[in-house]
């Protein structure tokens, strides 16, 4: 995480609960999203949901209103793949970047197993490692980890608010064909 002088935070309501985002400053030529959290009951809970130490919390403001509107529209059921949203990849290994890159390609309303994502990332025996990358995903929805499921009829885990119930809710929101086979 860089200093809070370079980062900005936005906290806003959505149909998926309160959301918060943190990323590069408006002065930066192109912002990079660092974190996104959602599914919170209040603005304070959303802010707390960001993985920031108290002394690192940047000013909360009307930052990146275009992304805010897109996330709110997604929560209302509007299709968006967020493929154009640049991410801060600092601190990620080459494997993690590859997993994230392929996860971002999983289409709206589709699912992929952890094992299949491991194959795409070039490590066919790394399904558990893929699960760990999904577990620490700092930008859910933009990196659609909810679309990555366990083999068989299992959902796998989900670290966003409400856990696997939220994962199922997102799959249902997107009309994923397999959503009806899962239970929270």
C-alpha positions in Angstrom: 0.0 0.0 0.0 1.3 3.4 -0.9 0.9 6.4 1.3 -2.6 7.8 1.8 -1.6 11.0 0.0 -1.6 9.0 -3.2 -4.8 6.9 -2.5 -8.4 7.8 -2.4 -11.5 6.0 -0.9 -15.1 6.1 -1.9 -17.9 4.6 0.2 -21.3 4.2 -1.3 -24.6 2.3 -1.1 -25.6 -0.4 -3.5 -28.2 -3.2 -3.9 -25.5 -5.5 -2.6 -25.0 -3.5 0.6 -22.5 -0.7 1.3 -19.4 -0.8 -0.8 -16.0 0.8 -0.5 -13.2 1.2 -3.0 -9.6 2.4 -2.6 -7.2 3.2 -5.4 -4.8 5.7 -7.0 -5.3 9.4 -6.8 -7.3 11.5 -9.3 -4.0 13.2 -10.2 -2.6 9.9 -11.5 -2.8 9.5 -15.2 -4.6 6.2 -14.8 -5.9 5.0 -11.5 -5.3 1.5 -10.2 -8.0 -0.1 -8.1 -6.4 -1.6 -5.0 -9.3 -2.8 -2.9 -13.1 -3.3 -3.2 -15.4 -4.5 -0.4 -19.1 -4.9 -0.4 -22.1 -6.5 1.4 -21.8 -4.2 4.4 -24.7 -2.9 6.6 -23.3 0.6 7.0 -20.7 3.0 5.5 -18.5 2.5 8.6 -18.6 -1.2 8.1 -17.6 -0.9 4.5 -14.7 1.4 5.4 -13.6 -1.1 8.0 -13.9 -3.9 5.4 -11.0 -2.4 3.5 -7.8 -4.0 4.6 -6.2 -0.8 5.8 -4.5 0.0 9.0 -6.1 3.0 10.7 -3.2 5.3 10.0 -3.3 4.3 6.3 -7.0 5.2 5.7 -7.0 7.9 2.9 -9.6 10.6 2.9 -13.1 9.4 2.0 -14.4 11.4 -0.9 -16.4 11.2 -4.1 -13.5 9.3 -5.8 -13.9 7.6 -9.2 -17.6 8.3 -9.6 -17.7 6.5 -12.9 -16.6 3.2 -11.3 -19.0 3.9 -8.4 -21.9 4.2 -10.8 -20.8 1.0 -12.7 -20.6 -1.0 -9.4 -24.0 0.3 -8.3 -25.5 -0.6 -11.7 -23.9 -4.1 -11.5 -25.5 -4.6 -8.1 -28.8 -3.6 -9.7 -28.4 -6.4 -12.3 -26.7 -4.6 -15.1 -24.1 -6.6 -17.0 -20.6 -5.4 -16.7 -17.3 -7.3 -17.0 -15.1 -4.5 -15.5 -12.4 -5.7 -17.9 -11.2 -2.1 -18.4 -10.7 -1.4 -14.7 -6.9 -1.4 -14.1 -5.8 -3.2 -11.0 -2.8 -2.6 -8.7 -0.8 -5.9 -9.0 2.0 -4.9 -6.6 2.8 -7.7 -4.2 1.3 -10.4 -6.5 3.5 -13.3 -7.7 3.5 -14.2 -11.4 1.2 -17.1 -10.6 -1.3 -14.9 -8.8 -1.3 -12.4 -11.7 -1.9 -15.2 -14.2 -4.8 -16.6 -12.1 -6.3 -13.2 -11.8 -5.9 -12.5 -15.5 -7.7 -15.7 -16.4 -10.4 -15.2 -13.7 -11.2 -11.8 -15.2 -12.0 -13.6 -18.5 -14.7 -15.8 -17.0 -17.8 -14.3 -18.7 -20.8 -12.8 -16.8 -23.2 -15.6 -15.9 -20.7 -18.4 -16.4 -18.7 -20.4 -13.9 -15.4 -22.2 -13.9 -13.9 -24.7 -11.5 -10.8 -24.0 -9.4 -9.1 -26.9 -11.3 -10.0 -25.5 -14.7 -8.7 -22.1 -13.7 -5.5 -23.8 -12.6 -5.1 -25.4 -16.1 -5.7 -22.0 -17.7 -3.1 -20.4 -15.5 -0.6 -23.1 -16.6 -0.5 -25.1 -13.4 -3.0 -27.9 -13.8 -2.3 -29.4 -10.3 -2.8 -26.1 -8.5 -6.5 -26.0 -7.8 -5.9 -25.4 -4.1 -3.4 -22.6 -4.9 -6.0 -21.1 -7.2 -8.5 -21.2 -4.3 -6.0 -19.3 -2.1 -5.6 -16.6 -4.8 -9.4 -16.3 -4.9 -9.6 -16.2 -1.1 -7.2 -13.2 -0.9 -8.7 -11.4 -3.9 -8.7 -7.7 -2.9 -11.0 -6.6 -5.7 -14.0 -9.0 -5.9 -16.6 -8.3 -8.6 -13.9 -6.7 -10.7 -11.9 -10.0 -10.4 -15.1 -12.2 -10.4 -13.9 -14.8 -8.0 -17.6 -15.6 -7.3 -17.6 -17.3 -10.7 -15.0 -19.8 -9.6 -16.6 -22.8 -8.0 -15.6 -26.2 -6.7 -15.7 -29.4 -8.8 -19.1 -31.2 -8.7 -22.0 -29.3 -7.2 -20.0 -27.3 -4.6 -19.8 -23.6 -4.5 -16.4 -23.5 -2.7 -15.8 -20.6 -0.4 -16.3 -16.9 -0.6 -14.7 -14.2 1.6 -17.0 -11.3 0.8 -19.9 -10.3 3.1 -22.3 -13.2 3.9 -19.8 -15.7 2.5 -21.2 -18.4 0.2 -24.7 -16.9 0.4 -23.4 -13.8 -1.2 -21.6 -16.0 -3.8 -24.8 -17.7 -4.7 -26.6 -14.4 -4.8 -24.1 -13.0 -7.3 -24.4 -16.1 -9.5 -28.2 -15.8 -9.4 -28.0 -12.0 -10.1 -25.9 -12.9 -13.2 -28.3 -15.7 -14.2 -25.5 -18.3 -14.1 -26.9 -21.5 -15.5 -25.5 -23.5 -12.7 -26.7 -21.3 -9.9 -29.8 -23.5 -9.3 -27.6 -26.5 -8.6 -25.9 -24.9 -5.7 -27.1 -24.3 -2.2 -25.7 -21.9 0.3 
